[in-house]
Amino acid sequence: MHRHRELCERAVDPLEIAAGLEAHGVTDRTAARLRHRDVFSLAEEMYARAARDGEDPPRAETPGRPGPRAYWAVLALVPGVLGTAVVVALRLTDGPSRPAVAAFGAPAMAAGLYLAFRRGPLSTRNRTTGAARAWTCWLIAYSLVGDGLLSAGLDGGPHGPWPLATASVSALFLACAPAAWCAHLFAARARRRLSASRGLEEFAASVRPLFIGVFGLFLSALCGLLALCGTVLDESPAYAGAGALGALLLLARMLVSRGFTRVPGRVLVGAGAAEATALATVLAARLPGCSFLAAPVDGLAEAAGPGAVPALACGAGALVLLVQATRTLTRASAHAPSCEAP
């Protein structure tokens, strides 16, 4: 009680104490030495002992209450609307006006992302670093122009404007809403199972398939949006590259929103640096005697197309974050009320 006094005083229910104890390394075995069957039982006694006469009762959440939830759920649609508008404007313009549309559209799309993720289950509360934001912007920009620029570079170009992957970018921005809704679904169900669990291992075992199911639900929604945008815009959607990027960004956002910032930041930097290196080697191969630099990327592009570069870079990063998320987001400490976004 003395060691965790601050945790007990700010807790609004025993579950928050249980999550905090787990974060500090307290296990069911430790609770057994204190004559409790598990951490949850220990947390209940600590919460009861910390209560004071005259304290206000814990704030109860009203099920189905509108307001903040409806607010962020609607804002999650903003990136898709703005992204679609910018893509349509790019396809309807040509010549000198097209760079102007892109110059105005990029800040508008960034503002849409900021509004969508300022609140809600994917809010990071300013936990992301400037480097992570910059590399995230680079990954999105590469999904728009990277494959076309890489293909043109391998063919001896670029000679003039190269094709833009508007279908992939449109699908990614439209997928912001399913990403937020899936993250909310996972948080709500995990919180409910935390209330019903009587042990840390039992909770982790019940939440792990829930997380995998929600992640698969998002990937299904993203693939459907890619197919829809490809059909409407008459483009071949980059399922592998855009799908891997969408998975990478969702997992990174879910981890950062729960306070796990180090691994997602490094993975985003690594994926972005891999794409930048591939593009740089192709362009550097133009220098006299440096043609060998483009050999690895050239071989990969011949075997699987230019989309293999983002698919491998983002796919490897998404796999790392999937393992990390499966380990960390299934802990009770990841679902304490203080960790949840408003």
C-alpha positions in Angstrom: 0.0 0.0 0.0 2.8 2.4 0.8 4.8 1.5 -2.4 1.7 2.0 -4.6 0.0 4.8 -2.6 -0.2 7.2 -5.6 -1.7 4.5 -7.8 -4.4 3.7 -5.2 -5.3 7.3 -4.6 -5.9 8.2 -8.3 -7.6 4.9 -9.2 -11.3 5.1 -10.1 -11.8 1.3 -9.7 -9.9 -1.8 -8.7 -9.2 -2.7 -12.3 -7.0 0.3 -12.7 -5.0 -0.8 -9.7 -4.7 -4.3 -11.1 -3.4 -2.9 -14.4 -1.0 -0.6 -12.6 0.3 -3.5 -10.4 0.9 -5.6 -13.5 2.8 -2.7 -15.1 5.1 -2.7 -12.1 5.8 -6.4 -12.4 3.3 -7.8 -9.8 2.1 -11.2 -10.9 -0.4 -13.7 -9.5 2.5 -15.5 -7.8 3.3 -12.3 -5.9 -0.3 -11.9 -4.9 -0.3 -15.5 -3.6 2.5 -14.6 -1.3 0.3 -11.8 0.1 -2.5 -14.4 0.7 -4.6 -13.5 -2.4 -5.6 -15.8 -5.2 -4.6 -13.3 -7.9 -3.7 -9.7 -8.7 -7.4 -8.8 -9.1 -8.2 -9.9 -5.6 -5.2 -8.0 -4.2 -6.3 -4.9 -6.2 -9.8 -5.0 -4.7 -8.4 -5.0 -1.2 -6.0 -2.2 -2.0 -8.8 -0.2 -3.5 -11.0 -0.7 -0.5 -8.2 0.2 2.0 -7.4 3.4 0.0 -11.0 4.6 0.0 -11.8 7.5 2.3 -15.1 8.6 3.9 -16.7 11.4 1.9 -15.1 10.6 -1.4 -17.1 10.9 -4.5 -18.1 7.6 -6.0 -16.3 6.5 -9.2 -17.7 8.0 -12.3 -19.9 5.5 -14.1 -19.9 5.5 -17.8 -23.4 5.5 -19.4 -23.6 2.8 -22.0 -24.5 4.1 -25.4 -24.0 7.7 -24.3 -23.5 10.0 -27.3 -21.2 13.0 -27.3 -17.5 12.4 -27.3 -17.8 9.0 -29.0 -20.0 10.3 -31.8 -17.6 13.3 -32.1 -14.5 11.2 -32.9 -16.4 8.7 -34.9 -17.6 11.4 -37.3 -14.1 13.1 -37.3 -12.6 9.8 -38.4 -14.4 10.3 -41.8 -12.7 13.6 -42.5 -9.4 12.2 -43.9 -11.3 10.0 -46.4 -13.5 12.9 -47.5 -10.5 15.3 -47.9 -8.3 12.6 -49.5 -11.0 11.8 -52.1 -11.5 15.4 -52.9 -7.8 16.0 -53.5 -7.5 12.8 -55.6 -10.5 13.9 -57.8 -9.0 17.3 -58.2 -5.6 15.8 -59.2 -7.3 13.6 -61.8 -9.4 16.5 -63.2 -6.4 18.9 -63.6 -3.4 18.8 -65.8 -0.4 21.0 -66.7 0.8 23.8 -64.4 -2.4 23.6 -62.2 -1.7 20.1 -61.0 1.3 21.0 -58.8 -0.8 23.8 -57.3 -3.5 21.3 -56.4 -1.0 19.0 -54.9 0.6 21.9 -52.9 -2.8 22.9 -51.4 -4.1 19.3 -51.1 -1.2 17.9 -49.0 -1.7 20.3 -46.1 -5.4 19.7 -46.2 -5.0 16.0 -46.0 -2.5 16.4 -43.1 -5.0 18.6 -41.3 -7.7 16.0 -41.8 -5.5 13.3 -40.2 -4.7 15.6 -37.3 -8.4 16.3 -36.7 -9.3 12.6 -37.0 -6.8 11.3 -34.5 -6.7 14.2 -32.1 -9.4 12.4 -30.0 -10.7 8.9 -29.9 -9.1 5.4 -29.5 -6.1 6.2 -31.7 -5.2 9.5 -30.0 -1.5 9.6 -29.2 -1.7 12.6 -26.8 1.5 14.1 -28.4 3.5 11.0 -27.7 4.9 10.7 -31.2 8.2 12.3 -32.1 9.0 14.6 -34.9 11.0 12.0 -36.6 8.2 9.5 -36.5 5.7 12.0 -38.0 8.2 12.9 -40.7 8.8 9.3 -41.7 5.0 8.6 -41.6 4.5 11.4 -44.1 7.3 10.0 -46.2 5.7 6.5 -46.2 2.3 8.0 -47.4 4.0 10.1 -50.0 5.9 7.1 -51.3 2.7 5.2 -51.6 1.5 8.0 -54.0 4.6 8.6 -56.1 7.2 6.0 -55.1 6.3 3.1 -57.4 6.0 5.3 -60.5 9.2 7.1 -59.7 11.1 3.9 -59.1 9.8 2.4 -62.4 10.8 5.5 -64.3 14.2 5.5 -62.7 14.8 1.9 -63.6 13.8 2.7 -67.2 16.3 5.5 -67.4 14.0 8.3 -66.4 12.1 10.0 -65.0 11.2 11.8 -68.2 8.3 14.2 -67.3 5.5 13.4 -64.9 5.2 9.8 -63.6 2.0 8.0 -62.8 0.4 8.5 -59.3 -1.1 5.7 -57.3 -4.2 7.6 -56.4 -6.3 4.5 -55.7 -3.9 3.3 -53.0 -3.8 6.7 -51.3 -7.5 7.2 -51.5 -8.1 3.8 -49.9 -5.6 4.5 -47.1 -7.3 7.8 -46.2 -10.7 6.2 -46.4 -9.4 3.4 -44.1 -8.9 5.9 -41.3 -12.5 5.5 -40.2 -12.4 1.7 -40.1 -9.1 1.9 -38.2 -10.6 4.1 -35.5 -13.7 2.0 -35.2 -11.7 -1.2 -35.0 -9.4 0.3 -32.3 -12.5 1.3 -30.3 -14.0 -2.1 -30.7 -10.9 -3.7 -29.4 -10.6 -1.3 -26.5 -14.2 -1.7 -25.4 -14.2 -5.5 -25.7 -10.9 -5.8 -23.9 -12.1 -3.5 -21.1 -15.2 -5.7 -20.7 -13.1 -8.9 -20.5 -10.8 -7.2 -18.0 -13.9 -6.8 -15.7 -14.8 -10.5 -16.1 -11.3 -11.9 -15.8 -9.9 -13.2 -12.5 -6.3 -13.6 -13.5 -3.7 -11.9 -15.7 -3.0 -15.0 -17.8 -6.7 -15.6 -18.2 -7.2 -12.1 -19.5 -4.2 -12.3 -21.9 -5.5 -15.6 -23.3 -9.0 -14.1 -23.9 -7.8 -10.8 -25.4 -5.2 -12.3 -27.8 -7.8 -13.8 -30.3 -9.8 -10.6 -30.0 -6.9 -8.5 -31.1 -6.1 -10.8 -34.0 -9.8 -10.8 -35.1 -10.0 -7.0 -34.9 -6.7 -6.6 -36.9 -8.1 -9.0 -39.5 -11.3 -7.1 -39.7 -9.3 -3.9 -40.5 -7.3 -5.6 -43.2 -10.5 -6.9 -44.8 -12.0 -3.4 -44.8 -8.7 -2.0 -46.3 -8.7 -4.6 -49.0 -12.3 -3.9 -49.8 -11.5 -0.1 -50.1 -8.5 -0.8 -52.3 -10.7 -2.9 -54.6 -13.4 -0.2 -54.6 -11.0 2.7 -55.3 -9.2 0.7 -58.0 -12.5 0.0 -59.8 -13.7 3.6 -59.5 -10.4 5.2 -60.5 -9.6 2.6 -63.1 -6.3 1.7 -61.5 -4.6 -1.4 -60.4 -4.6 -1.2 -56.6 -1.3 -2.1 -54.9 -2.8 -4.6 -52.5 0.6 -5.7 -51.1 2.2 -2.4 -50.7 -0.8 -0.4 -49.5 -2.1 -3.2 -47.4 1.3 -3.6 -45.6 1.4 0.2 -45.1 -2.1 0.3 -43.7 -1.3 -2.5 -41.3 1.9 -0.9 -40.2 0.3 2.5 -39.5 -2.6 1.0 -37.6 -0.4 -1.2 -35.4 2.0 1.7 -34.7 -0.9 4.0 -33.8 -2.5 1.5 -31.5 0.8 0.9 -29.7 1.7 4.6 -29.3 -1.9 5.4 -28.1 -1.2 3.0 -25.2 2.1 4.5 -24.3 4.4 2.0 -26.2 6.4 4.5 -28.3 9.9 3.2 -28.7 9.5 0.2 -31.0 6.8 1.8 -33.3 9.0 4.8 -33.8 12.1 2.7 -34.7 10.0 0.5 -37.1 8.6 3.5 -38.9 12.0 5.0 -39.3 13.3 1.7 -40.6 10.5 1.2 -43.1 10.8 4.7 -44.4 14.6 4.5 -44.6 14.4 1.2 -46.6 12.1 2.8 -49.2 14.3 5.9 -49.4 17.5 3.8 -49.8 15.9 1.8 -52.6 15.0 4.9 -54.5 18.3 6.6 -53.8 20.3 3.6 -55.1 18.4 3.6 -58.4 19.0 7.3 -58.9 22.7 7.0 -57.8 23.2 4.3 -60.3 23.2 7.1 -63.0 26.6 8.2 -61.9 29.6 6.8 -63.9 30.7 3.4 -62.6 27.8 3.1 -60.1 25.4 1.1 -62.1 25.9 -1.9 -59.7 24.0 0.1 -57.0 20.7 -0.5 -58.7 21.2 -4.3 -59.2 19.3 -5.4 -56.0 16.3 -3.2 -56.6 16.3 -3.9 -60.3 16.3 -7.7 -59.6 13.5 -7.3 -57.1 11.4 -5.1 -59.5 11.9 -7.6 -62.3 10.8 -10.5 -60.2 7.8 -8.9 -58.4 7.3 -5.4 -59.7 8.2 -2.0 -58.2 5.5 -2.5 -55.5 7.6 -5.2 -53.9 9.8 -2.5 -52.3 7.1 -1.0 -50.1 5.5 -4.4 -49.6 8.7 -5.8 -48.1 9.7 -2.7 -46.2 6.2 -2.1 -44.7 5.4 -5.7 -44.4 8.5 -6.5 -42.3 7.7 -3.5 -40.1 4.1 -4.6 -39.7 5.2 -8.1 -38.7 7.5 -6.8 -36.0 4.8 -4.5 -34.7 2.2 -7.4 -34.8 4.4 -9.5 -32.6 5.0 -6.5 -30.3 1.3 -5.6 -30.1 0.3 -9.2 -29.4 2.7 -9.2 -26.4 1.8 -5.7 -25.0 -1.8 -5.0 -26.0 -2.9 -8.2 -24.3 -1.7 -7.0 -20.9 -4.1 -5.6 -18.3 -1.8 -2.6 -17.9 -2.5 -1.6 -21.5 -6.2 -1.1 -20.8 -6.1 0.9 -17.6 -8.5 3.9 -17.7 -5.6 6.3 -17.6 -4.2 4.8 -20.8 -7.4 5.2 -22.8 -7.9 8.1 -25.2 -10.7 10.6 -24.3 
